Amino acid sequence: MTDRGPEPASAESALYVFAVCEAPDPAAFAGLPGVAAGAPLRRLRFGELTAIVQTVRAADFTDEAWQVRMSERDELERYARAHHDVVSAAAAVCPTVPLPLATLYHGEERARQALVEETGRFLAALRRTAGHAEWGVKVYAAAPSVPEPVPAPHPQGAPGARTRPAPGAGLAYLERKRGAQARRERRHDDSLRLAETVDAAFLNLAAAGRRLRLHAPEPGGKARAQVLNATYLVAEHRRTELDALARTLRDATGARIDVSGPWVPYSFVGEV
């Protein structure tokens, strides 16, 4: 539980905070259950900003209960989706700062006090992300045009006979090994250049960007290797330019470039 006080008793309620925004229309949240069925979503005003909140049972969000819930994939997905639905509804009607999953306080006054202390950060995040959306970009290197050569099998002699390597066989083997290593190094260098090229191009268009951890290749080794996993904060009026840039880069590099979005700018509200 996110708070500065001791964990509440199981019979008490807590206040779940989804997001902070300027002046959300309550109609935007009509029909959304939030994370607690039966408890309405409501607005909590603090200073010049508003938080979207919901009263929940504190016992459902103790550290122990939350750890159990997080270990169950379906349950985690359900809560994450419910949280995201509320944040997205707020972002659809006004600039919004999403708060992390399971942000809770021990009562309305504790929540208001904590949120007021963060007002400066919230305002900076709202100014930064207003009129922008987050876009994900994943880049996969083109498959090699020339497959790795398969080493020639050793000649088989008569059963029980000892064969002697052909003259120069050892040198040829070392040359093949060196050639394979050189090809791997070239592919690695090419991948780095591809990632830098694509990243620089999107950063030139975006207001900000973040590079994320690369995904591991799928089992089997036949899928293209991912060379860039990034997210960018892009002004809404530049959506057409974003699509055009992705097409241009695909044609120029031959790489697979997947673009996803628009998303609420989760990745760019914690850096201010």
C-alpha positions in Angstrom: 0.0 0.0 0.0 1.3 3.4 -0.9 1.2 5.6 2.2 3.3 7.1 4.9 1.4 5.5 7.8 1.1 2.0 9.2 -1.0 -0.6 7.2 -4.7 -0.2 8.1 -6.7 -2.9 9.8 -8.6 -5.2 7.5 -12.0 -3.7 8.3 -10.9 -0.2 7.2 -11.3 1.3 3.7 -8.6 2.9 1.6 -8.5 5.3 -1.3 -7.2 4.1 -4.6 -5.9 6.8 -6.9 -5.8 6.2 -10.6 -4.7 9.4 -12.1 -4.3 13.2 -11.8 -5.8 15.6 -14.3 -7.1 19.1 -14.7 -10.9 19.0 -15.0 -12.3 15.6 -16.0 -15.9 15.2 -17.1 -17.5 12.7 -14.7 -19.4 11.3 -17.6 -16.2 9.9 -19.0 -16.1 7.2 -16.3 -19.7 6.1 -16.6 -19.9 2.3 -16.6 -16.3 1.7 -15.6 -16.0 -0.6 -12.5 -12.5 0.5 -11.5 -10.7 -2.1 -9.3 -13.6 -2.5 -6.8 -17.0 -3.6 -8.0 -19.8 -1.7 -6.5 -17.8 1.4 -5.4 -18.2 4.4 -7.7 -15.3 6.2 -9.3 -15.2 9.8 -8.1 -13.2 13.0 -8.3 -11.0 14.3 -5.5 -10.1 18.0 -5.8 -6.8 19.2 -4.5 -5.7 22.7 -5.3 -6.0 23.3 -9.0 -6.0 19.6 -9.9 -8.3 16.6 -9.6 -7.5 13.0 -8.8 -9.7 10.1 -10.0 -10.2 7.9 -7.0 -12.2 4.9 -5.7 -12.9 3.6 -2.2 -11.7 0.0 -1.8 -11.4 -2.5 1.1 -8.0 -2.0 2.7 -7.8 -5.8 3.3 -7.7 -6.4 -0.4 -4.5 -4.3 -0.8 -2.3 -5.3 2.1 1.2 -6.2 1.1 0.5 -9.9 1.6 -2.8 -9.8 -0.4 -1.2 -7.8 -3.2 1.8 -10.1 -3.5 -0.6 -13.1 -3.8 -2.6 -11.3 -6.4 0.5 -10.3 -8.4 1.6 -13.9 -8.5 -1.6 -14.9 -10.4 -1.4 -13.9 -14.0 -5.1 -13.6 -14.7 -5.7 -11.6 -11.6 -2.8 -9.2 -12.3 -4.1 -8.7 -15.8 -7.6 -8.0 -14.6 -6.4 -5.3 -12.2 -3.9 -3.8 -14.7 -6.7 -3.6 -17.3 -9.2 -2.0 -14.9 -6.6 0.6 -13.9 -5.7 1.3 -17.5 -9.3 1.7 -18.5 -9.8 4.5 -16.0 -6.6 6.2 -16.9 -7.5 6.0 -20.6 -10.9 7.4 -20.0 -9.4 10.4 -18.2 -6.8 11.0 -20.9 -9.5 10.9 -23.6 -11.1 14.1 -22.1 -8.2 16.1 -20.6 -4.4 16.0 -20.1 -3.7 13.2 -17.5 -0.9 12.0 -15.3 -1.4 8.2 -14.7 -0.3 7.0 -11.3 1.3 3.5 -10.8 -0.9 0.5 -10.3 -2.1 0.1 -6.6 -1.4 3.7 -5.5 -3.4 3.9 -2.2 -3.8 6.1 0.8 -5.3 5.7 4.3 -8.2 8.0 3.8 -9.2 11.0 1.8 -7.3 13.6 3.8 -4.1 11.6 3.7 -4.5 11.3 0.0 -5.2 15.0 -0.5 -2.2 16.0 1.6 0.2 13.7 -0.3 -1.1 14.8 -3.7 -0.8 18.5 -2.8 2.9 17.9 -2.0 3.3 16.5 -5.5 1.4 19.3 -7.3 4.6 20.8 -8.8 5.6 17.5 -10.4 2.0 16.9 -11.7 1.8 20.3 -13.3 5.2 19.8 -15.0 4.1 16.4 -16.3 0.8 17.8 -17.6 2.6 20.6 -19.4 5.1 18.2 -20.9 2.6 15.6 -22.2 -0.5 17.8 -23.1 -1.3 17.2 -26.7 1.1 14.3 -27.0 0.8 10.5 -27.0 3.2 7.7 -26.5 4.2 5.4 -29.4 6.1 2.2 -29.2 8.7 1.3 -31.8 10.3 -2.2 -32.2 12.9 -2.8 -34.8 14.0 -6.3 -36.0 17.1 -6.7 -38.2 16.6 -8.0 -41.7 17.4 -11.7 -42.2 21.0 -12.3 -43.5 21.0 -12.5 -47.3 23.6 -15.2 -47.3 23.0 -18.1 -44.8 25.8 -19.4 -42.7 27.7 -22.1 -44.6 27.2 -25.6 -43.2 30.6 -27.3 -42.4 31.4 -30.1 -44.8 31.2 -33.5 -43.2 34.4 -35.4 -42.5 35.1 -38.0 -45.2 34.3 -41.5 -44.0 36.9 -44.2 -44.7 36.5 -47.9 -44.6 35.3 -49.3 -41.3 38.1 -49.4 -38.8 40.4 -47.5 -41.1 42.3 -44.5 -39.8 42.0 -41.5 -42.1 44.6 -38.7 -42.4 43.4 -35.1 -42.8 43.9 -33.7 -46.3 46.8 -31.2 -46.6 45.7 -27.8 -45.5 42.5 -29.0 -43.8 43.4 -27.4 -40.5 44.1 -24.1 -42.1 40.9 -24.2 -44.1 39.0 -25.0 -40.9 40.5 -22.0 -39.1 39.7 -19.8 -42.1 36.1 -20.9 -41.9 35.9 -20.2 -38.2 37.4 -16.7 -38.7 35.0 -16.0 -41.6 32.0 -17.0 -39.5 33.2 -14.8 -36.6 33.8 -11.9 -39.0 30.2 -12.3 -40.4 28.8 -12.3 -36.8 30.7 -9.1 -36.0 29.5 -7.4 -39.1 25.9 -8.3 -38.4 26.3 -7.0 -34.8 27.8 -3.7 -36.1 25.0 -3.5 -38.7 22.4 -4.0 -36.0 23.9 -1.3 -33.8 23.9 1.1 -36.8 20.4 0.2 -37.7 19.2 0.8 -34.1 21.0 4.2 -33.9 19.6 5.3 -37.3 16.0 4.5 -36.5 16.3 5.9 -33.0 17.8 9.2 -34.2 15.1 9.5 -36.9 12.2 9.1 -34.4 13.9 11.3 -31.8 14.1 14.0 -34.5 10.3 13.8 -34.8 9.4 13.2 -31.1 9.4 15.5 -28.1 11.2 12.8 -26.1 12.2 9.1 -26.3 13.3 6.2 -24.1 15.1 3.1 -25.1 13.9 -0.1 -23.3 15.4 -3.5 -22.8 15.5 -5.7 -25.9 13.2 -8.7 -26.0 14.9 -12.1 -26.0 14.7 -14.0 -29.3 11.9 -16.6 -29.5 12.9 -20.3 -29.0 14.1 -21.9 -32.2 16.3 -19.1 -33.4 14.4 -18.5 -36.7 12.8 -15.1 -35.7 14.6 -11.9 -36.6 16.7 -10.4 -33.8 15.3 -7.4 -32.1 17.7 -4.5 -32.3 15.6 -1.6 -30.9 12.8 -1.5 -28.4 11.9 2.2 -27.7 9.0 4.5 -26.9 8.5 8.1 -28.1 6.4 11.0 -27.0 4.9 12.5 -30.1 2.7 15.5 -30.6 -0.8 14.5 -31.8 -0.6 16.7 -34.9 2.5 14.8 -36.1 0.7 11.4 -36.3 0.8 11.5 -40.1 4.6 12.2 -40.1 5.1 9.3 -37.7 3.4 6.9 -40.1 5.4 8.3 -43.1 8.7 8.0 -41.2 8.1 4.4 -40.3 7.3 3.6 -44.0 10.4 5.4 -45.2 12.7 3.7 -42.7 11.3 0.3 -43.6 12.0 0.9 -47.3 15.5 2.3 -46.7 16.7 -0.4 -44.3 14.8 -3.5 -45.1 14.2 -4.0 -41.4 10.9 -4.9 -39.8 9.7 -1.9 -37.9 6.6 -2.3 -35.7 4.8 0.8 -34.4 2.2 0.6 -31.7 0.0 3.3 -30.2 -1.2 5.8 -29.4 -0.9 5.2 -25.7 -1.3 7.3 -22.6 2.2 8.6 -22.0 3.0 6.4 -19.0 6.7 6.4 -19.8 7.1 10.2 -19.7 5.4 11.4 -16.6 8.0 10.2 -14.1 10.9 12.1 -15.5 9.9 15.6 -14.3 
